[in-house]
Amino acid sequence: MATSRLYRTTAAVFAATALLISGCSSGSSSDSTDSPDRTAGARATGGAQPALAPLPTEVPANLRPYYDQKLSWRKCGVSGFECATMKAPLDYAKPDKDTDLKLAVARKKATGPGKRIGSLMVNPGGPGGSAIDYLQQYAPEPAAVRARYDMVATDPRGVARSQPVECLTDKEMDRYTQTDQTPDTPAEVSKLTTAFRDFAKGCEERSGKLLPHVSTIEAARDMDVLRAVLGDKKLTYVGSSYGTFLGATYAGLYPSHVGRMVLDGAMDPTLGPRDVNIDQTAGFNTAFTAFAADCIKHPDCPLGTKSTTDAGKQLSALFKKLDAHPAETGEDRKLTESLAANGVIAAMYDEQAWPVLREYLAQADGGNGRGLLTLSDSYYERDPDGKYANQMYANPAVNCLDLPPAYKTPDQVRADLPRFRKASPVFGDEFAWASLNCAYWPTKPTGTAQRIEAKGSAPIVVIGTTRDPATPYAWAKGLAAQLSGATLLTYEGDGHTAYGRGSDCIDSAVNTYLLDGTVPPKNKRCT
């Protein structure tokens, strides 16, 4: 079951190592924010929306014990890495040591040669992606950056090793993911809304005390505590997708603490929740069109060889067939329409998955759903033993706190279906109904749409990919226009995010910035 505002970052999906980066930019449910005829200028500037106000530069006395704490580093599971536990207040407004959170931190010390610059904090997105897993598997590269920085990550509050949000048992999650995401009848709508309610109820029962305190602003405040505890005067940071919203939020709260900051696959915090979902739907349509254009060049393309439009119709027909008759997979789960759609969506994050997707679509059309089920499992972070990571629980917990619900009732979704179908004839219904999930969330939202200006910060590099499915290129342009002194770096290509994905031009520009502070030239474009 797709989740609204779900984004994903680097790593090959077909290897089941992709990370969700379902970021949530702050939004509002106001009509003016969500109107379909908004101008490009309004998108870039947020209109008359207020800017995120910075916090006082002096640490309040009741937070000083957190900033002054000493971490006890120890060896952990991966060679070369150290781990520690950092305390943070559950509620920054009312710090209480009896309710402190314990946040997991990991680092890999600078290896040399060259003088150590400081710490470089990374976040792969989500919300809900494990920054520590990402650090240990991918972030130690490139060698030149690794040599000069201590590479550092913390799993944000509610994520993975940092007191994770819990919602459902694995068997319950299996049933939840098989719920029909594109209801055709009132009975199917009722089943979907019941699934959303049961999911939210499970989260409240298992994590009720934590749910009101997993917002992006709170996670950004945790980052500042970690910066101080590490002994860094400035934060050096690389964030991807939702990690860009987290990084931008940090910059807005602590502009004088910003060092070198890279925001890759950027979010636009001025957009309301409906526009976020519509834009992402269109982004996946752009990615699918690129996939289809490649597919129809191959004589064995399972979606035909006529046109991208015809390919979309063929895929919709396959989904409709699976809706009526789910495909066998060799296990007790069948490939439903919703699981198949999520499998295709997963492959849109990385063009390297396209050949595998062609193969799996052909198999599904022939009645074998195992391949697409594997892709869907990677989307949900379900391992071969049927265990789910907590990402799909942390994700809505953060999203539904950061933004108001896009829709409050099924009737509101039905009324907006034409917008979603226009954005994507293939995925429109899937994304529209997924946008209803926060309507039943037990915790009231605290976020609003606002500009993030970060006036007085050091230069920030914002990266946008022109055919990014999850964080459309317009979002990067919007964020770069808001941030004071930001520079937009463009990657003309496919897939989600750009740094470390094969473009020497992008990698060289970012590495140079991280190593000596030289900002890329204005309007630099890479392929």
C-alpha positions in Angstrom: 0.0 0.0 0.0 1.6 3.2 -1.1 1.9 5.8 1.5 1.4 9.5 0.8 4.5 11.6 0.5 6.8 8.6 0.3 10.2 9.2 -1.2 13.2 7.0 -1.7 16.9 7.4 -2.3 20.0 5.7 -3.5 20.9 2.1 -3.9 19.6 -0.4 -6.5 16.0 -1.3 -5.8 16.3 -4.7 -7.6 18.9 -5.6 -5.0 16.4 -4.8 -2.3 18.7 -2.3 -0.8 16.8 0.9 -1.6 16.0 3.3 1.2 12.7 5.0 1.5 12.9 8.8 1.6 9.5 9.7 2.0 10.0 13.2 3.0 7.4 15.5 4.0 7.7 19.1 3.3 5.7 21.3 5.6 2.4 22.0 4.1 -1.0 23.5 4.7 -4.4 22.4 3.7 -5.5 25.9 2.7 -7.3 26.3 -0.6 -4.8 28.9 -1.7 -1.9 26.6 -1.2 -3.5 23.7 -2.9 -5.2 25.4 -5.8 -4.4 23.7 -9.1 -3.8 27.0 -11.0 -0.9 28.3 -8.8 1.8 30.1 -10.6 5.5 29.1 -10.9 6.4 32.2 -8.9 4.1 31.2 -6.1 5.5 27.7 -6.1 9.1 29.1 -5.8 8.4 31.6 -3.1 5.5 30.3 -1.1 3.6 33.5 -1.7 2.9 35.3 1.5 3.8 32.3 3.7 5.8 33.2 6.8 9.4 32.0 7.1 10.6 29.5 9.7 12.0 31.6 12.6 15.4 30.7 13.9 15.9 29.6 17.5 17.9 31.7 20.0 21.7 31.2 19.5 22.2 30.7 23.2 21.4 27.3 24.5 18.6 27.5 27.2 19.7 26.4 30.7 17.3 23.5 30.8 18.9 22.1 27.6 22.5 22.6 28.6 22.9 19.1 30.1 22.1 17.6 26.7 24.6 19.8 24.9 27.3 19.1 27.5 26.9 15.3 27.6 29.8 13.1 26.7 29.3 10.1 24.4 30.8 6.8 25.3 32.0 5.2 22.0 32.3 1.5 21.6 32.9 -0.9 18.7 29.8 -2.0 16.8 28.9 -4.6 14.2 30.7 -3.1 11.2 34.5 -3.0 11.0 35.9 0.5 11.4 32.7 2.0 12.9 32.1 3.2 16.5 28.7 3.5 18.1 27.3 5.5 21.0 24.0 6.5 22.5 23.0 10.2 22.8 20.3 11.5 25.1 17.7 14.0 23.9 14.6 15.3 25.5 11.3 13.7 24.5 9.7 17.2 24.6 12.0 20.2 24.0 9.4 22.4 25.6 9.5 20.4 28.9 12.8 18.5 29.2 12.5 15.7 31.8 15.4 13.2 32.3 12.8 10.5 33.2 11.4 10.7 29.7 14.7 11.2 27.7 15.0 9.5 24.4 18.1 7.4 23.6 19.3 8.1 20.1 21.7 5.8 18.3 24.8 7.4 16.8 27.6 5.9 14.6 30.8 7.2 13.1 33.7 6.3 11.0 36.7 8.4 11.8 38.6 10.3 9.1 41.2 8.0 7.6 43.6 10.5 6.1 45.7 11.5 4.3 45.2 15.2 4.8 44.1 17.3 7.8 40.8 16.3 9.4 38.1 19.0 8.6 35.5 17.9 11.1 32.4 15.7 11.2 30.1 15.1 8.2 26.6 14.1 9.2 24.5 12.2 6.6 20.8 11.3 6.3 19.3 9.2 3.5 15.7 10.4 4.0 12.5 8.6 4.8 11.2 9.8 7.1 12.1 6.5 8.6 15.3 5.6 6.7 18.1 4.4 9.0 20.9 6.9 8.7 23.2 4.4 10.4 22.5 1.6 7.9 23.1 4.1 5.1 26.3 5.3 6.7 27.7 1.8 7.2 26.7 0.5 3.7 27.2 3.5 1.4 28.3 6.8 2.9 32.0 6.0 3.5 32.6 6.8 -0.2 34.1 8.7 -1.8 37.6 8.1 -0.4 38.7 11.7 -0.7 35.8 12.9 1.5 36.1 9.9 3.9 39.8 10.8 4.4 39.1 14.3 5.7 35.9 13.9 7.7 34.6 11.8 10.5 31.5 10.3 8.8 28.6 10.4 11.3 25.0 9.4 11.4 22.2 9.2 13.9 18.9 7.3 13.4 16.3 10.1 14.0 13.9 9.7 16.9 11.4 7.0 16.2 13.6 5.3 13.6 15.4 2.0 13.6 17.8 2.0 16.6 16.5 5.2 18.1 13.4 4.0 20.0 11.5 3.0 16.9 7.8 3.6 16.3 6.0 0.3 16.3 2.5 -0.3 14.8 1.7 -3.8 13.5 2.9 -7.3 13.8 4.5 -8.7 10.7 1.4 -10.7 9.8 -0.8 -7.7 10.3 1.5 -5.7 8.1 1.3 -8.4 5.4 -2.5 -8.0 5.4 -2.3 -4.2 5.4 0.0 -4.2 2.3 -2.5 -6.4 0.4 -5.4 -4.1 1.0 -6.8 -2.8 -2.3 -5.3 0.6 -2.8 -7.6 1.6 -5.7 -11.1 0.8 -4.5 -13.8 0.4 -7.1 -16.9 0.0 -4.9 -18.2 1.4 -1.6 -17.3 -1.9 0.1 -13.7 -1.6 -1.1 -13.5 2.0 0.1 -14.7 0.9 3.5 -12.0 -1.8 3.7 -9.3 0.7 2.8 -10.4 3.2 5.4 -10.7 0.4 8.0 -7.1 -0.6 7.1 -5.9 3.0 7.6 -7.8 3.2 11.0 -6.4 -0.1 12.2 -2.9 0.9 11.2 -3.2 4.2 13.1 -4.8 2.4 16.1 -1.9 0.0 16.2 0.6 2.9 16.2 -1.2 4.6 19.0 -1.4 1.4 21.1 2.3 0.5 20.7 3.9 4.0 20.5 1.4 6.5 21.8 3.8 8.5 24.0 6.3 8.9 21.2 4.0 9.8 18.4 3.6 13.5 19.3 7.4 14.0 19.4 8.8 12.7 16.1 8.5 15.8 14.0 11.1 17.1 11.7 11.7 20.1 13.8 12.5 17.9 16.8 14.8 15.8 14.8 16.6 18.9 13.6 17.0 20.0 17.2 18.5 16.6 18.0 21.0 17.2 15.2 22.2 20.4 16.8 22.7 18.6 20.1 24.8 16.0 18.3 26.8 18.7 16.5 27.7 20.3 19.8 28.4 16.9 21.5 30.8 16.1 18.6 32.7 19.3 19.2 31.8 21.0 15.9 31.1 24.7 15.8 29.3 24.2 12.4 27.3 21.4 11.0 28.6 19.8 7.8 25.7 17.7 6.3 24.7 15.7 3.2 20.9 14.9 3.1 18.9 13.2 0.5 15.2 13.6 -0.4 13.4 13.9 3.0 16.9 14.4 4.4 16.9 17.7 2.5 13.8 18.9 4.4 15.5 17.8 7.6 18.6 19.7 6.6 16.8 22.8 5.4 14.8 22.8 8.7 18.0 22.7 10.6 19.3 25.6 8.5 16.2 27.6 9.2 16.4 27.0 13.0 20.2 27.4 13.3 21.4 29.5 10.3 24.6 30.5 12.2 25.5 26.9 12.8 25.4 25.9 9.1 28.8 24.8 7.7 28.9 23.0 4.3 25.5 21.6 3.5 24.4 19.6 0.5 20.6 18.9 -0.1 20.2 16.3 -2.8 16.7 15.5 -4.3 15.3 18.5 -2.6 11.9 19.1 -1.1 10.0 22.4 -1.3 8.6 23.2 2.2 6.2 25.9 0.9 3.9 23.3 -0.8 0.6 22.2 0.8 -0.1 18.5 1.3 -2.3 18.1 -1.8 0.2 19.7 -4.1 3.0 17.6 -2.6 1.0 14.5 -3.5 -0.1 15.7 -6.9 3.5 16.8 -7.8 4.9 13.4 -6.8 2.3 11.6 -8.8 3.3 13.6 -11.8 7.0 12.9 -11.0 6.4 9.2 -11.1 4.5 9.6 -14.4 7.6 11.4 -15.8 9.8 8.5 -14.6 7.4 5.9 -16.0 7.3 7.7 -19.4 11.1 7.6 -19.4 11.0 3.9 -18.6 8.4 3.2 -21.2 10.4 5.1 -23.9 13.3 2.8 -23.2 11.2 -0.3 -22.9 9.5 0.0 -26.3 12.9 0.1 -28.0 13.3 -3.5 -27.0 11.4 -6.1 -29.1 10.6 -8.1 -25.9 9.1 -5.1 -24.1 6.1 -6.6 -22.1 4.2 -3.3 -22.6 4.4 -3.4 -26.4 6.5 -1.4 -28.9 4.1 1.2 -30.2 4.3 4.3 -27.9 4.7 5.4 -24.3 1.0 6.1 -24.2 0.2 2.6 -25.3 2.7 1.2 -22.8 0.8 3.0 -20.0 -2.4 1.5 -21.2 -0.8 -1.9 -21.3 0.4 -1.5 -17.7 -3.0 -0.3 -16.5 -4.5 -3.4 -18.2 -2.1 -5.6 -16.3 -3.0 -3.9 -13.0 -6.7 -4.4 -13.8 -6.1 -8.1 -14.5 -4.3 -8.5 -11.2 -7.1 -6.7 -9.4 -9.5 -9.4 -10.7 -7.1 -12.4 -10.5 -4.0 -11.9 -8.3 -1.0 -13.8 -9.6 0.7 -16.8 -7.9 4.1 -16.1 -6.3 5.2 -19.4 -4.9 4.2 -18.5 -1.4 1.1 -17.8 0.6 0.9 -14.2 -0.6 -0.4 -13.5 -4.1 0.5 -10.5 -6.2 -2.4 -8.1 -6.0 -2.9 -5.0 -8.0 -1.6 -2.8 -5.1 1.5 -5.0 -4.5 2.3 -4.9 -8.3 1.9 -1.2 -8.5 4.2 -0.7 -5.6 6.7 -3.0 -7.2 6.7 -0.9 -10.4 6.9 2.3 -8.3 9.9 0.9 -6.5 11.7 0.4 -9.8 11.1 4.0 -10.8 13.7 5.2 -8.3 16.7 4.0 -10.2 17.0 3.5 -13.9 19.4 0.6 -13.3 16.3 -1.4 -12.2 14.6 -1.0 -15.6 15.9 -4.2 -17.2 14.7 -6.2 -14.2 11.3 -4.5 -14.3 10.8 -5.5 -17.9 11.5 -9.1 -17.0 9.2 -9.1 -13.9 6.4 -7.4 -15.9 6.6 -10.1 -18.5 6.5 -12.8 -15.7 3.5 -11.1 -14.1 1.6 -11.0 -17.4 2.2 -14.7 -17.7 0.8 -15.4 -14.2 4.1 -15.4 -12.2 4.0 -12.6 -9.7 7.2 -13.5 -7.8 9.4 -10.9 -9.3 7.1 -7.9 -8.8 6.4 -9.1 -5.3 10.2 -9.0 -4.6 10.3 -5.4 -5.8 7.3 -4.6 -3.6 8.9 -6.2 -0.6 12.0 -3.9 -1.2 9.6 -1.0 -1.2 8.2 -2.0 2.2 11.6 -3.1 3.6 10.2 -6.7 4.2 13.0 -9.3 4.4 12.8 -12.8 3.1 11.8 -14.1 6.6 8.7 -11.8 6.6 10.1 -9.3 9.0 9.5 -5.6 8.3 11.8 -2.8 9.2 10.1 0.1 11.1 10.4 2.5 8.2 6.8 2.1 7.1 5.7 2.9 10.7 8.1 5.9 11.3 7.2 7.3 7.9 3.5 8.2 8.5 4.3 9.0 12.1 6.6 11.9 10.9 4.5 12.8 7.8 1.2 13.0 9.6 2.8 15.2 12.3 4.6 17.5 9.9 1.6 18.1 7.6 -2.2 18.3 7.9 -4.0 15.5 6.2 -4.3 16.1 2.4 -7.9 14.8 2.6 -10.2 14.1 5.5 -12.8 12.0 3.8 -13.2 9.5 0.9 -15.5 12.0 -0.8 -12.7 14.5 -0.9 -10.5 12.0 -2.6 -13.1 11.1 -5.2 -13.6 14.8 -6.0 -9.8 15.2 -6.7 -9.3 11.9 -8.6 -9.4 13.8 -12.0 -6.3 15.9 -10.9 -4.4 12.7 -10.0 -5.4 10.9 -13.1 -4.3 13.9 -15.2 -1.0 13.8 -13.3 -0.6 10.1 -14.0 -3.1 7.9 -15.9 -1.3 4.9 -14.6 -0.6 5.7 -10.9 -3.2 8.5 -10.3 -5.7 6.4 -8.4 -3.0 4.7 -6.3 -1.5 8.0 -5.1 -4.9 9.7 -4.6 -6.2 7.1 -2.2 -2.9 6.8 -0.4 -3.2 10.5 0.4 -6.0 9.7 2.7 -3.9 7.8 5.3 -3.2 10.8 7.6 -6.9 11.5 8.0 -7.2 8.8 10.7 -3.9 9.5 12.5 -4.3 9.7 16.3 -1.9 12.6 16.8 -2.8 16.1 15.6 -0.4 17.7 13.1 2.0 20.4 14.2 3.6 21.5 10.9 2.5 24.2 8.5 3.6 25.4 5.1 6.3 28.0 5.4 9.4 29.3 3.6 12.8 28.4 4.9 15.2 31.2 4.3 18.0 30.5 6.7 19.3 34.1 6.5 22.9 34.4 7.5 23.8 30.8 6.8 26.9 29.7 4.9 26.3 28.8 1.2 24.1 25.7 0.7 24.2 23.5 -2.4 20.8 22.2 -3.5 20.7 19.4 -6.1 17.8 18.6 -8.4 17.4 15.8 -11.0 15.3 16.7 -14.0 13.4 13.4 -14.1 13.4 12.6 -10.4 10.2 10.6 -9.7 9.9 11.2 -6.0 11.2 14.7 -5.5 10.4 16.6 -8.8 12.9 19.0 -10.1 10.6 21.9 -9.5 11.0 21.3 -5.8 14.7 21.7 -5.9 14.2 25.0 -7.8 11.7 26.1 -5.2 14.0 25.3 -2.2 17.0 26.9 -3.8 14.9 30.1 -4.4 14.0 30.3 -0.7 17.3 29.6 1.0 19.5 32.6 1.4 22.7 32.1 -0.6 21.7 28.7 -2.0 23.2 27.4 -5.2 21.2 25.1 -7.5 23.1 22.2 -9.1 21.2 20.4 -11.8 21.5 16.8 -13.0 19.9 16.2 -16.3 18.9 12.5 -16.0 16.7 9.8 -14.5 16.3 8.4 -11.0 16.0 9.7 -7.5 18.9 12.0 -6.2 22.2 12.5 -8.1 25.2 12.5 -5.8 27.1 9.3 -5.8 25.0 7.8 -8.6 27.5 7.8 -11.5 27.7 11.4 -12.6 31.4 12.5 -12.4 30.2 16.1 -13.0 27.9 16.0 -9.9 30.3 14.1 -7.7 33.2 16.4 -8.6 31.3 19.5 -7.8 30.0 18.2 -4.5 33.3 16.8 -3.4 35.1 20.0 -4.2 32.5 21.9 -2.1 32.8 19.6 0.8 36.6 19.5 0.8 37.5 23.2 0.2 34.2 25.1 0.4 34.1 26.1 -3.3 30.5 26.5 -4.4 29.5 25.2 -7.8 29.1 27.9 -10.5 25.6 29.4 -10.7 23.2 27.4 -12.8 25.7 24.5 -13.3 24.1 21.6 -15.1 25.5 18.0 -15.3 24.7 14.9 -17.2 
